Amino acid sequence: MKIILIIYILLFSSYAFAAGNSGNDGVGSIQPKTSISKPVEKITPYKSAEKNILKAKKYEKKNKSKKALDLYEDAFKKLLKANKQDPFNPDILNYLGFVNRKLGNFNDAEIYYILGLEINPNHLGINEYLGELYVVTNRMNLAKERLEVLRNCNCEEFQELKEIIDGIRKSKN
């Protein structure tokens, strides 16, 4: 019985024991070679989705829309998981709106943006992206309302939405 207990302890205990050598050369030690000072960062569904979105934007700039769409679809699945874990996070709702807009699901995108604004009416990203959605769906008065919300922020979101609205105005002239 003692032998079984010893085997059990050896098999299921951590690698925290060493036999007289505290170096990382592996001699006399069964510790894995890892740095104790750097904790492993857990990649959350939100962070993983965010990485996909940034990659997808790069693919879009290179006119590789199929790869971009695949990344947006994957990001959407990850964002749904993130939203289940944290349903009142406006950043998650913002990205859910963004990927839906990129996938052409304009009604769903608007719903996520509106939900995010109910939590944080001054969220810069949501106001910009919702304004962009309104431009794409030809609702310029609503786009201008989003621009007004951003007017005093002195931020790139205001500038980007303004350029999009002005670009539409110029192309119609």
TORVEX-958401 format. One line per field, with one value per residue: residue number from 0; x, y, z of N, C-alpha, C, O in turn. Coordinates in Angstrom, 1 decimal. Layout:
<nodes>
resi = [NUM, ...]
n_east = [X, ...]
n_north = [Y, ...]
n_up = [Z, ...]
ca_east = [X, ...]
ca_north = [Y, ...]
ca_up = [Z, ...]
c_east = [X, ...]
c_north = [Y, ...]
c_up = [Z, ...]
o_east = [X, ...]
o_north = [Y, ...]
o_up = [Z, ...]
</nodes>
This chain:
<nodes>
resi = [0, 1, 2, 3, 4, 5, 6, 7, 8, 9, 10, 11, 12, 13, 14, 15, 16, 17, 18, 19, 20, 21, 22, 23, 24, 25, 26, 27, 28, 29, 30, 31, 32, 33, 34, 35, 36, 37, 38, 39, 40, 41, 42, 43, 44, 45, 46, 47, 48, 49, 50, 51, 52, 53, 54, 55, 56, 57, 58, 59, 60, 61, 62, 63, 64, 65, 66, 67, 68, 69, 70, 71, 72, 73, 74, 75, 76, 77, 78, 79, 80, 81, 82, 83, 84, 85, 86, 87, 88, 89, 90, 91, 92, 93, 94, 95, 96, 97, 98, 99, 100, 101, 102, 103, 104, 105, 106, 107, 108, 109, 110, 111, 112, 113, 114, 115, 116, 117, 118, 119, 120, 121, 122, 123, 124, 125, 126, 127, 128, 129, 130, 131, 132, 133, 134, 135, 136, 137, 138, 139, 140, 141, 142, 143, 144, 145, 146, 147, 148, 149, 150, 151, 152, 153, 154, 155, 156, 157, 158, 159, 160, 161, 162, 163, 164, 165, 166, 167, 168, 169, 170, 171, 172]
n_east = [0.8, 2.0, 3.8, 2.1, 1.0, 3.3, 4.0, 1.7, 2.0, 4.3, 3.6, 1.4, 2.1, 3.4, 6.0, 7.8, 9.9, 13.4, 16.6, 19.0, 20.1, 19.9, 20.0, 19.2, 20.0, 19.0, 20.2, 19.9, 17.4, 13.9, 12.4, 10.5, 11.9, 11.2, 10.5, 10.2, 9.6, 8.0, 4.8, 2.4, 0.3, -3.1, -4.9, -7.7, -11.1, -11.9, -9.5, -8.3, -10.2, -9.9, -7.3, -7.7, -9.4, -7.7, -5.9, -7.6, -8.3, -5.9, -5.7, -7.9, -6.9, -5.1, -6.7, -7.6, -10.1, -11.5, -9.9, -10.0, -12.8, -13.1, -11.5, -13.0, -15.4, -14.5, -13.7, -16.1, -17.4, -15.7, -16.1, -18.8, -18.5, -17.0, -18.9, -20.8, -19.4, -19.0, -21.4, -22.1, -20.2, -19.1, -17.0, -16.8, -19.3, -19.1, -17.2, -18.6, -20.7, -19.1, -17.8, -20.1, -21.1, -19.0, -19.4, -21.7, -24.1, -26.1, -28.4, -28.0, -25.6, -26.3, -27.9, -26.1, -24.4, -26.2, -26.9, -24.4, -24.2, -26.2, -25.1, -22.7, -22.9, -21.1, -19.1, -16.3, -15.5, -17.8, -19.6, -18.3, -18.2, -20.9, -21.8, -20.5, -21.8, -24.4, -23.8, -23.1, -25.6, -27.0, -28.2, -27.8, -28.4, -28.6, -25.9, -24.6, -25.6, -24.1, -21.6, -21.8, -21.9, -19.3, -17.9, -16.5, -14.5, -11.9, -10.5, -9.3, -11.5, -13.5, -12.4, -12.1, -14.7, -15.8, -14.3, -15.3, -18.0, -17.8, -16.5, -18.5, -20.3, -18.8, -18.5, -21.1, -21.4]
n_north = [-1.2, 1.2, 1.6, 2.0, 4.4, 6.1, 5.9, 7.1, 9.7, 10.5, 10.5, 12.3, 14.6, 18.0, 19.4, 20.4, 19.6, 19.1, 17.5, 18.4, 20.3, 23.5, 24.8, 25.6, 23.6, 21.1, 18.8, 16.6, 17.5, 17.7, 19.8, 21.8, 23.9, 27.0, 30.4, 31.8, 34.4, 35.5, 35.4, 33.2, 34.6, 34.4, 33.8, 35.4, 34.9, 37.4, 38.9, 37.2, 37.4, 40.1, 40.2, 38.8, 40.6, 42.8, 41.6, 41.0, 43.5, 44.3, 42.5, 43.3, 45.8, 45.0, 44.0, 41.4, 40.0, 37.5, 36.2, 38.1, 38.1, 35.5, 35.7, 37.6, 36.2, 34.2, 35.8, 36.8, 34.5, 34.1, 36.4, 36.2, 34.2, 35.6, 37.6, 36.2, 35.6, 38.2, 40.1, 42.8, 44.5, 47.2, 47.3, 44.8, 44.6, 46.6, 45.5, 43.3, 44.5, 45.7, 43.5, 42.3, 44.3, 44.3, 41.8, 42.2, 42.1, 44.2, 44.9, 43.4, 44.4, 47.0, 46.6, 45.6, 47.8, 49.7, 48.5, 48.7, 51.4, 52.0, 51.2, 52.7, 55.7, 57.5, 56.1, 56.1, 54.5, 53.0, 55.1, 56.1, 53.9, 53.2, 55.5, 55.1, 52.9, 54.0, 55.7, 53.8, 52.6, 54.6, 56.6, 59.4, 61.6, 60.4, 59.5, 62.0, 62.8, 61.0, 62.0, 64.5, 63.8, 63.0, 65.4, 67.1, 65.6, 65.6, 63.6, 60.7, 59.2, 61.0, 62.5, 60.5, 59.6, 62.0, 62.5, 60.3, 61.0, 63.5, 62.6, 61.2, 63.2, 64.8, 63.0, 62.9, 65.3]
n_up = [0.0, 0.8, -1.3, -3.5, -2.7, -2.7, -5.5, -6.5, -5.5, -6.7, -9.4, -9.6, -8.4, -8.5, -10.5, -8.7, -7.1, -6.7, -7.2, -5.5, -7.3, -8.4, -10.7, -14.2, -15.9, -16.2, -15.1, -12.6, -11.9, -12.3, -13.1, -15.3, -17.9, -17.4, -17.0, -14.0, -13.3, -15.3, -15.6, -17.2, -19.6, -19.8, -22.7, -23.5, -24.8, -25.8, -26.2, -28.1, -30.2, -30.7, -31.7, -34.1, -35.4, -35.8, -37.6, -39.7, -40.6, -41.7, -43.8, -45.3, -46.2, -48.0, -49.9, -49.6, -49.2, -48.6, -46.8, -44.7, -44.1, -43.1, -40.8, -39.4, -39.0, -37.3, -35.2, -34.4, -33.3, -31.1, -29.7, -29.0, -27.0, -25.2, -24.6, -23.2, -20.9, -19.9, -20.1, -20.0, -21.0, -22.7, -24.7, -25.7, -26.8, -28.7, -30.5, -31.3, -32.7, -34.7, -36.1, -37.1, -38.7, -40.6, -41.7, -43.0, -41.7, -40.9, -39.3, -37.0, -36.2, -35.5, -33.4, -31.4, -31.2, -30.1, -27.7, -26.4, -26.3, -24.5, -22.1, -22.0, -23.0, -24.1, -25.3, -27.3, -29.6, -30.2, -30.9, -33.1, -34.9, -35.1, -36.3, -38.8, -39.7, -40.1, -42.2, -44.2, -44.5, -45.5, -43.8, -43.2, -41.5, -38.9, -38.8, -38.6, -36.1, -34.4, -35.0, -33.8, -31.1, -30.7, -31.2, -29.3, -28.3, -29.1, -30.6, -32.5, -33.4, -33.9, -36.1, -38.0, -38.5, -39.4, -41.7, -43.3, -43.5, -44.8, -47.1, -48.3, -48.8, -50.6, -52.7, -53.7, -54.8]
ca_east = [0.0, 2.9, 4.4, 1.1, 0.9, 4.5, 3.9, 0.7, 2.5, 5.3, 2.9, 0.5, 2.6, 4.0, 7.5, 8.4, 11.0, 14.7, 17.5, 20.3, 20.6, 18.8, 20.2, 18.3, 20.6, 18.3, 20.9, 19.4, 16.2, 12.8, 11.6, 10.6, 12.7, 10.4, 10.8, 9.2, 9.3, 7.1, 3.6, 1.8, -0.9, -4.1, -5.5, -9.2, -11.8, -11.9, -8.2, -8.1, -11.0, -9.3, -6.2, -8.3, -9.9, -6.6, -5.3, -8.6, -8.2, -4.7, -6.0, -8.8, -6.1, -4.4, -7.7, -7.7, -11.4, -11.9, -9.2, -10.5, -14.1, -12.9, -11.1, -14.2, -16.3, -13.9, -13.7, -17.5, -17.6, -15.0, -16.8, -20.0, -18.1, -16.6, -20.1, -21.4, -18.6, -19.1, -22.4, -22.3, -18.9, -19.3, -16.0, -17.2, -20.5, -18.6, -16.6, -19.7, -21.3, -18.1, -17.7, -21.4, -21.1, -18.1, -20.0, -22.9, -25.3, -26.3, -29.4, -27.4, -24.5, -26.9, -28.4, -25.0, -23.9, -27.2, -26.8, -23.2, -24.4, -27.0, -24.1, -21.8, -23.4, -20.0, -18.0, -15.8, -15.5, -19.2, -20.2, -17.7, -18.6, -22.4, -21.9, -20.1, -23.0, -25.4, -23.4, -23.3, -27.0, -27.6, -28.9, -26.8, -28.8, -28.1, -24.5, -24.2, -25.8, -23.0, -20.5, -22.0, -21.6, -17.9, -17.4, -15.6, -13.6, -10.5, -10.0, -9.3, -12.8, -14.3, -11.8, -12.3, -16.1, -16.0, -13.8, -16.2, -19.2, -17.4, -16.2, -19.8, -20.8, -18.0, -18.8, -22.4, -21.4]
ca_north = [0.0, 2.4, 1.7, 2.6, 5.8, 6.8, 6.1, 8.1, 11.0, 10.9, 10.7, 13.4, 15.9, 19.0, 19.2, 21.4, 19.0, 18.9, 16.7, 19.1, 21.3, 24.6, 25.4, 25.2, 22.7, 19.9, 17.8, 16.4, 18.2, 17.4, 21.0, 22.3, 25.2, 28.1, 31.6, 32.1, 35.8, 35.9, 34.5, 33.0, 35.4, 33.6, 34.5, 35.4, 35.0, 38.8, 39.2, 36.4, 38.1, 41.4, 39.9, 38.4, 41.8, 43.5, 40.9, 41.1, 44.9, 44.3, 41.8, 44.2, 46.9, 44.3, 43.5, 39.9, 40.0, 36.2, 35.9, 39.0, 37.6, 34.3, 36.1, 38.3, 35.1, 33.5, 36.8, 36.8, 33.3, 34.3, 37.5, 35.6, 33.6, 36.7, 38.3, 35.3, 35.8, 39.6, 40.6, 44.3, 45.1, 47.9, 47.0, 43.5, 44.9, 47.4, 44.6, 42.5, 45.4, 45.9, 42.3, 42.1, 45.2, 43.8, 40.6, 42.6, 41.9, 45.5, 45.0, 42.8, 45.3, 48.2, 46.2, 45.5, 49.2, 50.4, 47.9, 49.2, 52.8, 52.0, 51.0, 53.8, 56.6, 58.3, 55.2, 56.7, 53.5, 52.7, 56.2, 56.2, 52.7, 53.3, 56.5, 54.5, 52.0, 54.9, 56.1, 52.7, 52.3, 55.8, 57.4, 60.5, 62.4, 59.7, 59.6, 63.3, 62.8, 60.4, 62.9, 65.6, 63.2, 63.0, 66.7, 67.7, 64.6, 65.8, 62.2, 60.2, 58.7, 62.1, 62.8, 59.4, 59.7, 63.3, 62.2, 59.4, 61.8, 64.5, 61.9, 60.9, 64.5, 65.2, 62.1, 63.1, 66.6]
ca_up = [0.0, 0.8, -2.6, -4.4, -2.3, -3.2, -6.9, -6.8, -5.1, -7.7, -10.7, -9.6, -7.7, -9.4, -10.8, -7.8, -6.4, -7.4, -6.4, -5.2, -8.3, -8.6, -12.1, -15.3, -16.9, -16.3, -14.4, -11.2, -11.8, -13.3, -13.3, -16.7, -18.1, -17.5, -16.3, -12.9, -13.2, -16.3, -15.6, -18.5, -19.8, -20.4, -23.8, -23.3, -26.1, -26.2, -26.7, -29.3, -31.2, -31.0, -32.6, -35.4, -36.0, -36.3, -38.8, -40.7, -41.1, -42.5, -45.0, -46.1, -46.8, -49.1, -50.8, -49.4, -48.5, -48.2, -45.5, -43.7, -43.7, -42.3, -39.5, -38.8, -38.6, -36.1, -34.1, -33.9, -32.4, -29.8, -29.0, -28.3, -25.8, -24.3, -24.1, -22.2, -19.6, -19.4, -21.0, -19.9, -21.4, -24.0, -25.6, -26.4, -27.7, -29.8, -31.5, -31.9, -33.8, -35.8, -36.9, -37.8, -39.8, -41.6, -42.3, -43.7, -40.8, -40.4, -38.2, -35.8, -35.8, -34.9, -32.0, -30.5, -30.9, -29.3, -26.4, -25.9, -25.9, -23.3, -21.0, -22.0, -24.1, -24.6, -25.8, -28.6, -30.7, -30.6, -31.6, -34.5, -35.7, -35.4, -37.4, -40.1, -40.1, -40.6, -43.5, -45.1, -44.7, -46.1, -42.8, -42.9, -40.3, -37.8, -38.8, -38.1, -34.7, -33.8, -35.1, -32.8, -29.8, -30.7, -31.6, -28.4, -27.7, -29.6, -30.8, -33.9, -33.8, -34.5, -37.4, -39.0, -38.9, -40.1, -43.1, -44.0, -43.8, -45.8, -48.3, -48.9, -49.3, -51.8, -53.9, -54.2, -55.6]
c_east = [0.9, 3.5, 3.4, 1.0, 2.1, 4.4, 2.8, 1.2, 3.5, 4.6, 2.1, 0.9, 3.2, 5.4, 8.3, 9.6, 12.2, 15.6, 18.9, 20.8, 19.5, 19.0, 19.2, 18.9, 20.0, 18.9, 20.4, 18.1, 15.1, 11.9, 11.7, 11.3, 11.7, 10.8, 9.7, 8.8, 8.3, 5.8, 3.0, 0.5, -1.9, -4.8, -7.0, -9.8, -11.8, -10.6, -7.9, -8.9, -10.4, -8.1, -6.7, -8.8, -8.8, -6.0, -6.3, -8.5, -7.0, -5.0, -7.0, -7.9, -5.4, -5.4, -7.8, -9.0, -11.8, -11.2, -9.7, -11.9, -14.0, -12.4, -12.2, -15.2, -15.8, -13.9, -15.1, -17.8, -16.9, -15.6, -18.1, -19.7, -17.7, -17.8, -20.8, -20.7, -18.8, -20.1, -22.6, -21.0, -19.1, -18.2, -16.3, -18.4, -20.1, -18.0, -17.6, -20.4, -20.3, -18.0, -19.0, -21.5, -20.2, -18.6, -21.3, -24.2, -25.6, -27.3, -28.8, -26.3, -25.1, -27.4, -27.3, -24.5, -24.9, -27.1, -25.5, -23.4, -25.3, -26.2, -23.2, -22.1, -22.2, -18.8, -17.6, -16.0, -16.9, -19.8, -19.6, -18.3, -20.1, -22.6, -21.5, -21.2, -24.1, -25.1, -23.6, -24.7, -27.8, -28.6, -28.0, -27.2, -28.4, -26.6, -24.0, -24.5, -24.7, -21.8, -20.6, -21.6, -20.0, -17.2, -16.3, -14.6, -12.1, -9.8, -10.1, -10.6, -13.6, -13.7, -12.1, -13.8, -16.4, -15.5, -14.7, -17.4, -18.9, -17.1, -17.4, -20.4, -20.1, -18.3, -20.2, -22.4, -20.8]
c_north = [1.3, 2.6, 2.4, 4.1, 6.6, 7.0, 7.1, 9.5, 11.4, 11.2, 12.0, 14.6, 16.8, 18.7, 20.1, 20.9, 18.9, 18.2, 17.4, 20.1, 22.3, 25.2, 25.0, 24.3, 21.4, 18.7, 17.7, 17.1, 17.8, 18.6, 21.4, 23.6, 26.3, 29.2, 31.8, 33.5, 36.3, 34.9, 34.4, 33.7, 34.5, 34.4, 34.3, 35.4, 36.4, 39.2, 38.5, 37.0, 39.4, 41.2, 39.5, 39.6, 42.6, 42.9, 41.1, 42.5, 45.0, 43.6, 42.6, 45.3, 46.3, 43.7, 41.9, 39.7, 38.6, 35.9, 36.8, 38.5, 36.4, 34.7, 36.9, 37.2, 34.4, 34.5, 36.8, 35.7, 33.5, 35.4, 37.1, 34.9, 34.6, 37.4, 37.5, 35.5, 37.2, 40.3, 42.2, 45.1, 45.8, 47.7, 45.8, 43.8, 45.7, 46.5, 43.7, 43.3, 45.5, 44.7, 42.0, 43.0, 44.8, 42.6, 40.9, 42.4, 43.2, 45.7, 44.5, 43.8, 46.5, 47.8, 46.1, 46.9, 49.9, 49.8, 48.5, 50.7, 53.0, 51.9, 52.2, 54.7, 57.3, 57.4, 55.7, 55.7, 53.2, 53.8, 56.4, 55.1, 52.8, 54.4, 56.0, 53.6, 52.9, 55.4, 55.0, 52.4, 53.5, 56.5, 58.5, 61.4, 61.7, 59.6, 60.9, 63.5, 62.1, 61.3, 64.0, 65.1, 63.2, 64.3, 67.2, 66.8, 64.8, 64.5, 61.8, 59.7, 59.8, 62.4, 61.8, 59.5, 60.9, 63.1, 61.3, 60.2, 62.8, 63.8, 61.6, 62.1, 64.9, 64.3, 62.3, 64.4, 66.4]
c_up = [0.0, -0.6, -3.6, -4.0, -2.8, -4.7, -7.3, -6.5, -6.2, -9.0, -10.7, -8.9, -8.8, -9.6, -9.9, -7.1, -7.3, -6.5, -6.3, -6.2, -8.6, -9.9, -13.1, -16.3, -17.0, -15.5, -13.0, -10.9, -12.8, -13.5, -14.8, -16.8, -18.4, -16.7, -15.2, -12.8, -14.2, -16.2, -17.0, -18.6, -20.5, -21.5, -23.7, -24.7, -26.6, -26.9, -28.0, -30.4, -31.6, -32.0, -34.0, -36.1, -36.6, -37.6, -39.9, -41.4, -42.1, -43.9, -45.9, -46.8, -48.0, -50.1, -50.8, -48.6, -47.9, -46.8, -44.4, -43.2, -42.8, -40.9, -38.7, -38.3, -37.3, -34.9, -33.5, -32.9, -31.0, -29.0, -28.4, -27.0, -24.7, -23.7, -23.1, -20.8, -19.0, -20.3, -20.9, -20.2, -22.7, -25.1, -26.4, -27.3, -28.9, -30.9, -32.1, -33.0, -34.9, -36.7, -37.7, -38.9, -41.0, -42.4, -43.0, -42.9, -40.1, -39.3, -36.9, -35.2, -35.0, -33.5, -31.0, -30.2, -29.9, -27.9, -25.7, -25.4, -24.7, -22.0, -20.9, -23.2, -24.8, -25.1, -27.2, -29.8, -31.1, -31.4, -33.0, -35.4, -36.1, -36.4, -38.7, -40.6, -40.7, -42.0, -44.5, -45.5, -45.1, -45.1, -42.3, -41.7, -39.0, -37.6, -38.2, -36.6, -33.9, -33.9, -34.0, -31.4, -29.6, -30.9, -30.6, -27.8, -28.1, -29.8, -32.2, -34.4, -34.5, -35.9, -38.4, -39.5, -39.7, -41.6, -43.9, -44.4, -44.9, -47.1, -49.1, -49.5, -50.6, -53.0, -54.5, -55.0, -56.9]
o_east = [0.5, 3.7, 3.8, 0.9, 1.9, 4.8, 3.0, 0.9, 3.5, 5.1, 2.0, 0.1, 3.5, 6.0, 9.4, 10.3, 12.1, 15.5, 19.8, 21.9, 18.5, 18.3, 18.4, 18.5, 20.4, 18.3, 20.4, 17.7, 15.4, 10.7, 12.7, 11.3, 11.4, 11.5, 8.6, 7.7, 7.7, 5.9, 3.0, -0.4, -1.7, -5.2, -7.5, -9.2, -11.7, -10.6, -7.3, -8.4, -10.4, -7.9, -6.1, -8.6, -8.9, -5.6, -5.8, -8.6, -7.1, -4.6, -6.8, -8.2, -5.0, -5.0, -8.2, -8.9, -12.4, -11.8, -9.8, -12.1, -14.7, -12.9, -12.3, -15.7, -16.5, -14.2, -15.3, -18.4, -17.5, -15.7, -18.5, -20.4, -18.1, -17.9, -21.5, -21.4, -18.8, -19.7, -23.3, -20.8, -19.3, -18.5, -16.1, -18.4, -20.7, -18.3, -17.5, -20.8, -20.8, -18.1, -19.0, -22.0, -20.6, -18.3, -21.9, -25.3, -25.4, -27.1, -28.9, -26.2, -24.6, -27.3, -27.4, -24.2, -24.4, -27.1, -25.6, -22.9, -25.3, -26.5, -23.0, -21.5, -22.4, -17.7, -18.4, -16.4, -17.2, -20.5, -20.4, -18.8, -20.5, -23.4, -22.2, -21.5, -24.7, -25.9, -24.1, -25.1, -29.0, -29.6, -27.6, -26.3, -27.9, -26.1, -23.0, -23.8, -24.2, -21.0, -19.6, -21.1, -19.5, -16.0, -15.2, -14.0, -11.2, -8.7, -10.7, -10.9, -14.3, -14.5, -12.5, -14.1, -17.2, -16.2, -14.9, -17.9, -19.6, -17.4, -17.5, -20.9, -20.8, -18.4, -20.4, -23.4, -20.7]
o_north = [2.2, 3.8, 3.3, 4.9, 7.8, 8.0, 7.9, 10.4, 12.6, 12.1, 12.6, 15.5, 16.3, 17.9, 20.5, 21.6, 18.6, 18.2, 17.0, 20.6, 21.9, 26.2, 24.1, 24.2, 20.6, 17.7, 18.7, 17.3, 17.4, 18.4, 21.3, 24.4, 26.5, 29.0, 32.0, 33.8, 37.4, 33.8, 35.3, 33.6, 34.0, 35.6, 33.2, 35.7, 36.6, 39.7, 39.0, 37.1, 39.7, 42.0, 40.0, 39.8, 43.1, 43.6, 41.3, 42.6, 45.6, 44.1, 42.6, 45.6, 47.0, 42.9, 41.3, 39.3, 38.6, 35.4, 36.4, 38.5, 36.2, 34.1, 36.7, 37.4, 34.2, 34.1, 37.0, 35.9, 33.3, 35.4, 37.6, 35.1, 34.5, 37.8, 38.0, 35.4, 37.4, 41.1, 42.7, 46.1, 45.2, 47.8, 45.7, 43.3, 45.6, 46.6, 43.3, 42.7, 45.4, 44.8, 41.6, 42.7, 44.8, 42.4, 40.0, 42.5, 43.4, 46.4, 45.1, 44.0, 46.9, 48.6, 46.7, 47.2, 50.5, 50.6, 48.8, 51.1, 54.0, 52.4, 52.7, 54.5, 57.8, 57.9, 55.7, 56.1, 53.1, 53.6, 56.7, 55.4, 52.4, 54.2, 56.3, 53.5, 52.5, 55.6, 55.2, 51.9, 53.6, 57.0, 58.5, 61.8, 62.4, 59.7, 61.0, 64.2, 62.6, 61.3, 64.4, 65.8, 63.4, 64.4, 67.6, 67.1, 64.3, 64.2, 62.4, 59.7, 59.6, 62.5, 62.1, 59.3, 60.9, 63.5, 61.6, 60.1, 62.9, 64.4, 61.6, 62.1, 65.3, 64.8, 62.0, 64.6, 67.4]
o_up = [-0.7, -1.0, -4.3, -4.9, -3.3, -5.2, -8.2, -7.3, -6.6, -9.7, -11.7, -8.7, -9.9, -8.9, -10.2, -6.4, -8.5, -5.3, -7.0, -6.0, -9.1, -10.2, -12.8, -17.4, -17.9, -15.3, -12.2, -9.8, -13.9, -13.9, -15.4, -15.8, -19.5, -15.7, -15.5, -12.4, -14.1, -16.7, -17.8, -17.7, -21.5, -21.3, -23.8, -25.7, -27.8, -28.0, -29.0, -31.6, -32.8, -32.9, -35.0, -37.3, -37.7, -38.5, -41.1, -42.6, -43.1, -44.9, -47.1, -48.0, -49.0, -51.0, -51.8, -47.4, -46.9, -45.9, -43.2, -42.0, -41.8, -39.9, -37.5, -37.2, -36.4, -33.8, -32.3, -31.9, -30.0, -27.8, -27.3, -26.0, -23.6, -22.5, -22.2, -19.8, -17.8, -21.2, -21.8, -19.6, -23.8, -26.3, -27.6, -28.5, -30.0, -32.1, -33.2, -34.0, -36.1, -37.9, -38.8, -40.0, -42.1, -43.5, -43.6, -43.5, -38.9, -38.3, -35.9, -34.0, -34.0, -32.6, -29.9, -29.0, -29.0, -26.9, -24.5, -24.4, -24.0, -21.0, -19.8, -24.3, -25.9, -25.4, -28.2, -30.8, -32.3, -32.4, -33.9, -36.5, -37.2, -37.3, -39.7, -41.8, -41.7, -42.8, -45.6, -46.6, -45.0, -45.5, -41.2, -41.0, -38.1, -36.5, -37.4, -35.9, -32.9, -32.9, -33.5, -30.6, -28.5, -30.7, -31.1, -26.8, -27.4, -29.3, -33.1, -35.6, -35.5, -36.9, -39.5, -40.6, -40.7, -42.5, -45.1, -45.6, -45.9, -48.2, -50.3, -50.7, -51.6, -54.1, -55.6, -55.8, -57.7]
</nodes>
